[in-house]
Amino acid sequence: MRIFRGVAKAGLSDSELLAAHASGDAGAFPELLSRHYDHLWHVARRTSYTVEDAADALQEALLSVHRTAGSFRKDAAVRSWLHTIVVNACLDRIRRNRVRPTVSLSSDEAVDPRDVRDYVAEREVTLLVDQALLRLPVEQRAAIVAVDMEGYSVAEAARRLGVPEGTIKSRCARARSKLASHLEYLREVGNRS
């Protein structure tokens, strides 16, 4: 087994960092997290209904990764493995909760008028998409996030989510249709305020 102590962690690959962590190197796991945390947080946030659920699911997933690092089989990229663990933790939490919060579409909570700066408009679009995503059934949301937002192929998304490719295609098609309706509705509500 390769010893990693004293080696600059930044020069190690993800799989080497995971192996170092499994071998007891205390600095390897923080380095691995520093590389992937933002991506994993966005995956958890887009897959969960609430920020709190996303945070809890991400914490559960990272604890699982920390404990099971030695079981990584190197048949996939570490980032893909981490992504799958986070998605599964989010789906498990949703199944346990079995309660969906309501999303208020009241004009009383409307976003302030658009600013001429592009970053504000982009943030507004992101918020609208996130609101629309939260209204999708969890299976459709997981499929569309994997394919359309994370850029995975249908085959890869099917493998990660453990369903046939045809199921991913139909979930994405239904999700896109529902998203279009939700976004149009949210846009109309925003225009009225």
N, C-alpha and C positions, 0 to 999 in steps of 0.2 A: 504494500500500500504506500502511496506517495505521501510524504510529509509536507505540509504547507506552512508550518509555523515559520514566521520570520520572512515569508515571501510577500512582496507587494501584492495585495489582493486585487488591485485595479487591473493588473495584467492577466488575471486568471479568467478563464471562460466561465460561463454560468454553471456548466456541469462540474467543472473543477471546484468552484466555490461550494456547490452542493455537496460534493464528495468531502471537501475539507470540513464543512460543517458536520457532516455525519461522522467524521473522524475525531470531532471534538474541538475544532478550531473555533474559538469564540468570536473571532472577527469576521468569519466568512459569511454568516447569515446576515449581519447588518449590511455588508457590502452588496450581497445579492438583493436584499430589499431595497437598497438605495437605487438600484438599477431598474427595478420593476414596480415599485410601490405606486407611482402615479397611474400607470396603466391599470394595475389591479384595482385601485380605488375607483377609477372611471367605470370599469367593468362591474364592480359591485354596485355602484350608484345607479347605473343604467338598468341593472337587473332587478334591483330591489324597489319596493314601493316607497320607502322612507329613507332619509339620511341615517336615522338611527339603526334601521335594519341593515343598511349597507355597511355601516361601521361594525355592527355586531357580527355580521356574516364574514366580513373581511378578517376580523380578529380571529374568528373560529377557523377560517381557512388558513391563516398564517400559523396558528398554533398547530394545525394538522400538518402543514408543510414542515414546521420545525421538528415535530415528533417523527414524521415518516420519511425524512430526507433520505435515509438509507435504502428505502424501497424504490427509489427512482430507477427506472430500467433503461434509461438512455435511448428508448425507441422513439422519443419525440424531443423537441426542443424544451429546455427548462421553462421558458416563457409560456409555451403552450400548456405544459403540465400545470404551472401555477394558475393560468387562466381557467383551466378546467376545474381545478379545485375550488377557486373562488366562485365560479358559476354554480357549481353543485352546492356549495355552502349557502348561497343566496336562495337557490330553489328549495333546499331543505328548510330554511327559515320561513319562506313563504308558505310552504306546505304546513309547517307547524302552526303558524299564525292563523291561517285560514280566514282571516278577516282583512278586507280591503278598505283602506281609508277612502273617504270621498274627496274629490278634488273640487273645490269651489270654483265656479265659473262666474261668480257674481261680479258685476261691474264695480262694486265697492272696493274690490281688491285688484283693480286693473293696474297694469304697469304704467308708469309715467309716460308722457308723450315722448316719441322718439327723439333722440338727440342726433345731430348731424354727424357725429363721430361714428365711424364704421364699427369700432369695437363694441359700442353700446348696441347697435342694431344686431350684430352677431350674437351678443349675449342674449338679447330678446328672442332671437330665433332659437337659440339653444334651449332656453327656458320653455318655449312653446313646444319644441320637439320632446323635451323631457316630460312635460305634462301629458302630451299625447301618448308617449310610450307607457306611462303609468296606467293608462286606461286599457291597454292591451292585455289579453290573457297571458299569463306568465310564459307558457310554452311558445306563443307567437313572439313575445318580446325577446326571449332568449335566442330564438332563431334569427330574427331580424337584426338584433345587435351583433350577433356573430358574423352574419353575412354582409350586411350593409354598413355597419359602423366599424367593426373590427377588421373587415376585409378578408375573412376566411372564405374559402371556396365552399360550395354546397357540400361536397364530399367531406371536407375537413370539419365543417359544422356538424354534419350528421354523425361523424365519428366521435366528436367531443361531447355531443348531447345524447349519444347512444340511441339514435333513431335512424330509420332509413332515409336516404337522400330525397325520395319522393315526399316524405313527411316534412322535411325542411323546406322544400320548394312550395308545398301547399301552405305551410305556416307563414312563410315569407309573403306569399301572394295575398293571403287573408290579412296579414298584418299591414302590408302596404296600403291595401284598400281602406282598412279601418283608420290608419294614420292619416290618409288623405282626407277622410271625412272629419276626423277630429281636428286636424289642423285648419281646415276650411272653417269649421264652426268656431274655433278659438280666434281665428283671424276676424270673422264677422263680429264676434263679441268685442274684440279689441277695437274695431272700427266704430262701434256704437258708443264707446265711452269717451 
